[in-house]
Amino acid sequence: MAIFLDENSRVIVQGMTGSEGQKHTRRMLSAGTTIVGGVNPRKAGTSVDFEVSPIGAKAADVRAGTVSVPVFGTVAEAREATGANVSVVFVPPAHTKSAVIEAVDAGLDLVVIITEGVPVADTAEFLTYAQEKGVRLIGPNCPGIISPGKSNVGITPPDITGAGPIGLVSKSGTLTYQMMFELRDLGFTTCIGIGGDPIIGTTHIDALAAFEADPDTKAIVMIGEIGGDAEERAAAYIREHVTKPVVGYVAGFTAPEGKTMGHAGAIVSGSSGTAQAKKEALEAAGVKVGRTPTETANLARAFFS
């Protein structure tokens, strides 16, 4: 099994005709993702051809050659015509709010927002709207979600690892990829890059709850970073609700105070949000925390030895 995304997911790409949208649509198709359409009001009724070469854990199911993907004028039209239930958003920050609201109004189950630099006020508005409508968002400013061997939505490289018993949730895209590589010998049910903005659609706690409920996920790796209190809240949730083994890594032990590090939400102010404080909170909840990604992977691997 997997969480939030599986082989039955039917995906549309908002912004598919742009340069980033086209590049990553080709990669998602090559990974075996079922992409059923793109959305661009100015190019409705056309199609885009993609040269597909099999890559990743689902490569055996991918036929090399040209795949033609239709373009629709709206998300609602795409959903009506294709039965899509997932959207991935590759549109500029100024247009992201309207794109997400359109996807929510169309009644999709999941919207993955890759766009970086979305105004926090916009995120707060469309996240509240999505929650009211019961639509799950992942992101913004994230690499997306991959269930190896089933589907890949976003920009995560699909050829790092295969399916296995570990669930991974991470604020950092690059650390998501590194942990997938470090534990490629075991594999993953689902890997989620939730993003590092101050407000995000899917949190550590959301992923932890889903992994806890997934019978095929036997252990969980959680990657956090400096800034905010998300990891401390996740630690409290783990203490009360998670029975599966969890290992953690917190990026930013050497980060200087008062300087934003990489993500908009990664900033330490006084004693709040430090890597050490997060590490201590997680360890108090029974989570084994590594000082490096490799050490963290070894802690996770020990559960299966």
C-alpha positions as CSV (number, residue, x, y, z in Angstrom):
1,M,0.0,0.0,0.0
2,A,0.9,3.7,0.0
3,I,-0.5,6.9,1.4
4,F,-2.2,9.7,-0.5
5,L,-0.9,8.5,-3.9
6,D,-1.1,5.0,-5.6
7,E,-1.3,3.3,-8.9
8,N,-5.0,4.3,-9.3
9,S,-4.2,8.0,-9.1
10,R,-5.1,9.9,-12.3
11,V,-3.1,13.1,-12.6
12,I,-3.5,16.4,-14.4
13,V,-0.8,19.0,-14.7
14,Q,-1.7,22.7,-14.2
15,G,1.0,24.6,-16.1
16,M,1.9,21.6,-18.3
17,T,2.6,23.7,-21.4
18,G,5.3,25.8,-19.6
19,S,9.0,24.8,-19.6
20,E,9.0,23.4,-16.1
21,G,5.7,21.7,-16.6
22,Q,6.7,20.0,-19.8
23,K,10.1,18.9,-18.4
24,H,8.6,17.3,-15.3
25,T,5.5,15.9,-17.1
26,R,7.9,13.9,-19.3
27,R,9.7,12.6,-16.3
28,M,6.5,11.7,-14.5
29,L,5.2,9.8,-17.5
30,S,8.6,8.0,-17.8
31,A,8.2,7.0,-14.2
32,G,4.8,5.4,-14.9
33,T,2.5,8.1,-13.5
34,T,-0.9,8.1,-15.1
35,I,-1.1,11.6,-16.5
36,V,-4.4,12.2,-18.2
37,G,-4.3,15.9,-19.1
38,G,-2.9,19.3,-18.7
39,V,-4.7,22.6,-18.1
40,N,-4.1,25.9,-20.0
41,P,-7.1,28.1,-21.0
42,R,-5.3,29.5,-23.9
43,K,-4.4,26.1,-25.4
44,A,-7.6,24.2,-24.7
45,G,-8.3,21.6,-27.3
46,T,-4.7,21.0,-28.3
47,S,-2.3,18.3,-27.0
48,V,1.4,18.0,-26.1
49,D,3.6,15.2,-27.3
50,F,6.1,13.8,-24.9
51,E,9.0,11.5,-25.7
52,V,9.0,8.9,-22.9
53,S,11.9,6.7,-21.8
54,P,11.2,4.3,-18.9
55,I,12.9,5.3,-15.6
56,G,12.5,4.4,-12.0
57,A,10.8,1.6,-10.1
58,K,7.9,1.3,-12.5
59,A,10.1,1.3,-15.6
60,A,9.0,-2.2,-16.6
61,D,5.4,-1.0,-17.0
62,V,6.4,2.0,-19.2
63,R,6.5,1.7,-23.0
64,A,9.1,4.0,-24.6
65,G,7.8,6.3,-27.4
66,T,5.6,9.3,-27.9
67,V,2.7,10.0,-25.4
68,S,0.2,12.6,-26.4
69,V,-1.5,14.4,-23.5
70,P,-4.6,16.5,-24.1
71,V,-4.9,20.1,-22.8
72,F,-8.1,21.3,-21.3
73,G,-9.3,24.8,-20.6
74,T,-10.2,24.2,-16.9
75,V,-9.6,21.7,-14.2
76,A,-13.3,20.9,-14.1
77,E,-13.3,20.1,-17.8
78,A,-10.2,17.9,-17.3
79,R,-11.8,16.0,-14.4
80,E,-15.1,15.5,-16.3
81,A,-13.3,14.1,-19.3
82,T,-10.6,12.0,-17.7
83,G,-11.7,11.1,-14.2
84,A,-8.7,12.8,-12.7
85,N,-8.4,13.0,-8.9
86,V,-4.9,14.5,-8.5
87,S,-3.4,17.7,-9.8
88,V,0.2,19.0,-9.7
89,V,0.7,22.7,-10.0
90,F,3.6,24.2,-12.0
91,V,2.4,27.8,-12.4
92,P,4.1,31.1,-11.3
93,P,3.6,32.3,-7.8
94,A,1.2,35.1,-8.7
95,H,-1.2,32.6,-10.3
96,T,-0.8,29.8,-7.8
97,K,-3.8,30.8,-5.5
98,S,-6.2,30.9,-8.4
99,A,-4.9,27.6,-9.8
100,V,-5.3,25.8,-6.4
101,I,-8.7,27.2,-5.8
102,E,-9.8,26.0,-9.2
103,A,-8.5,22.5,-8.5
104,V,-10.3,22.5,-5.1
105,D,-13.5,23.7,-6.7
106,A,-13.3,20.9,-9.3
107,G,-13.5,18.3,-6.4
108,L,-10.0,16.7,-6.7
109,D,-8.8,14.6,-3.8
110,L,-5.1,15.8,-3.8
111,V,-3.4,19.0,-5.1
112,V,0.5,19.0,-5.1
113,I,1.9,22.5,-5.3
114,I,5.5,22.6,-6.5
115,T,5.7,26.4,-7.0
116,E,8.3,28.3,-4.9
117,G,7.8,31.9,-3.7
118,V,4.0,31.8,-3.1
119,P,3.0,34.7,-0.9
120,V,2.2,33.4,2.6
121,A,-1.1,35.3,2.6
122,D,-2.2,33.4,-0.5
123,T,-1.2,30.1,0.9
124,A,-3.2,30.8,4.1
125,E,-6.2,31.6,2.0
126,F,-6.2,28.7,-0.3
127,L,-5.2,26.2,2.4
128,T,-8.2,27.3,4.5
129,Y,-10.4,27.0,1.5
130,A,-9.1,23.5,0.7
131,Q,-9.6,22.3,4.3
132,E,-13.2,23.5,4.2
133,K,-13.8,21.5,1.0
134,G,-11.9,18.4,2.3
135,V,-9.2,18.5,-0.3
136,R,-5.6,17.6,0.7
137,L,-2.8,19.9,-0.4
138,I,0.9,19.1,-0.4
139,G,3.2,22.1,-0.5
140,P,3.8,24.8,-1.7
141,N,7.5,24.9,-2.4
142,C,7.9,21.2,-2.2
143,P,9.3,18.3,-4.4
144,G,5.9,16.5,-4.2
145,I,5.1,12.8,-3.4
146,I,6.2,9.5,-4.8
147,S,5.0,6.0,-4.0
148,P,7.7,3.9,-5.7
149,G,6.4,1.5,-8.2
150,K,3.0,3.1,-8.2
151,S,3.1,6.8,-9.0
152,N,5.3,9.9,-8.8
153,V,3.8,13.4,-8.7
154,G,6.2,16.3,-8.6
155,I,9.9,16.6,-9.2
156,T,11.3,13.8,-7.1
157,P,13.8,11.6,-9.1
158,P,12.0,8.3,-9.6
159,D,15.1,6.1,-10.0
160,I,16.6,6.5,-6.5
161,T,14.8,3.7,-4.8
162,G,12.0,1.1,-5.1
163,A,9.1,0.0,-3.0
164,G,9.7,-1.1,0.6
165,P,8.5,-0.9,4.2
166,I,9.6,2.7,5.2
167,G,7.5,5.8,5.1
168,L,9.4,9.1,4.7
169,V,8.2,12.7,5.4
170,S,10.6,15.6,5.0
171,K,10.6,19.4,4.9
172,S,13.6,19.4,2.6
173,G,13.6,18.2,-1.0
174,T,17.3,17.4,-1.3
175,L,17.3,15.6,2.1
176,T,14.3,13.6,0.8
177,Y,16.4,12.5,-2.1
178,Q,19.4,11.7,0.0
179,M,17.4,9.6,2.5
180,M,15.8,7.7,-0.4
181,F,19.3,6.9,-1.6
182,E,20.6,6.0,1.8
183,L,17.8,3.5,2.3
184,R,17.5,2.3,-1.2
185,D,18.3,-1.2,-0.1
186,L,15.1,-1.3,1.9
187,G,12.7,0.9,-0.1
188,F,9.7,3.0,0.7
189,T,5.9,2.9,0.7
190,T,5.6,6.6,0.1
191,C,8.0,9.6,0.3
192,I,6.5,13.0,0.9
193,G,8.4,16.3,0.6
194,I,6.1,18.6,2.5
195,G,8.0,21.9,1.9
196,G,9.6,24.4,4.2
197,D,7.3,27.4,3.9
198,P,5.9,28.9,7.1
199,I,2.4,27.5,6.1
200,I,2.0,24.2,4.3
201,G,-0.8,22.0,3.3
202,T,0.3,18.6,4.7
203,T,2.3,18.6,7.9
204,H,4.5,16.0,9.6
205,I,1.6,15.1,11.8
206,D,-0.7,14.4,8.8
207,A,1.9,12.1,7.3
208,L,2.7,10.4,10.6
209,A,-1.0,9.6,11.1
210,A,-1.3,8.2,7.6
211,F,1.8,6.1,7.9
212,E,0.6,4.8,11.3
213,A,-2.6,3.6,9.6
214,D,-0.9,2.1,6.6
215,P,-0.3,-1.7,7.2
216,D,2.7,-1.9,4.8
217,T,4.6,0.9,6.5
218,K,6.7,-0.7,9.2
219,A,8.9,2.2,10.2
220,I,8.9,6.0,9.6
221,V,11.7,8.5,8.9
222,M,10.9,12.1,9.7
223,I,13.2,14.9,8.5
224,G,12.8,18.4,10.0
225,E,14.8,21.6,10.1
226,I,15.3,24.7,12.2
227,G,12.5,27.2,12.6
228,G,9.0,27.0,14.0
229,D,7.7,24.3,16.2
230,A,6.4,21.7,13.8
231,E,8.8,19.1,15.0
232,E,8.0,19.7,18.6
233,R,4.3,19.3,17.8
234,A,5.1,16.1,15.8
235,A,7.0,14.8,18.8
236,A,4.0,15.3,21.0
237,Y,1.8,13.5,18.4
238,I,4.2,10.6,18.2
239,R,4.2,10.2,22.0
240,E,0.4,9.9,22.1
241,H,-0.5,8.2,18.8
242,V,2.3,6.5,16.9
243,T,3.2,2.9,17.7
244,K,5.6,2.3,14.9
245,P,9.3,3.0,15.2
246,V,10.3,6.5,14.1
247,V,13.7,7.9,13.4
248,G,14.4,11.6,12.9
249,Y,16.9,14.0,11.5
250,V,16.9,17.8,12.1
251,A,18.8,20.0,9.6
252,G,20.5,23.1,10.9
253,F,22.6,22.4,14.0
254,T,25.2,24.9,12.8
255,A,22.8,27.5,11.5
256,P,23.5,31.1,12.9
257,E,20.7,32.8,14.9
258,G,18.5,35.2,13.0
259,K,19.5,34.1,9.5
260,T,17.0,32.4,7.2
261,M,18.5,29.2,5.9
262,G,17.2,27.9,2.5
263,H,13.5,27.8,3.3
264,A,11.3,30.8,4.3
265,G,10.4,29.0,7.6
266,A,13.9,28.0,8.5
267,I,15.0,30.8,10.8
268,V,16.0,30.6,14.5
269,S,14.9,33.4,16.9
270,G,16.4,33.3,20.3
271,S,15.9,29.8,21.9
272,S,13.0,29.0,19.7
273,G,13.2,26.6,16.7
274,T,16.8,25.4,17.3
275,A,17.9,22.0,16.0
276,Q,18.9,21.0,19.5
277,A,15.5,21.8,21.0
278,K,13.8,19.8,18.3
279,K,16.2,16.9,18.8
280,E,15.5,16.8,22.5
281,A,11.7,17.0,22.0
282,L,11.8,14.1,19.5
283,E,14.1,12.0,21.8
284,A,11.8,12.6,24.7
285,A,9.0,11.1,22.6
286,G,11.1,7.9,22.0
287,V,12.3,8.9,18.5
288,K,15.9,8.1,17.7
289,V,17.6,11.1,16.1
290,G,20.7,11.0,13.9
291,R,23.2,13.8,13.7
292,T,23.7,13.2,10.0
293,P,21.5,11.7,7.2
294,T,23.7,8.6,7.0
295,E,23.5,8.1,10.8
296,T,19.8,8.5,10.6
297,A,19.5,5.9,7.8
298,N,21.6,3.5,9.9
299,L,19.2,3.9,12.8
300,A,16.3,3.1,10.5
301,R,18.0,0.2,9.0
302,A,18.6,-1.3,12.5
303,F,14.8,-1.8,12.8
304,F,15.0,-4.5,10.1
305,S,18.2,-6.2,11.1
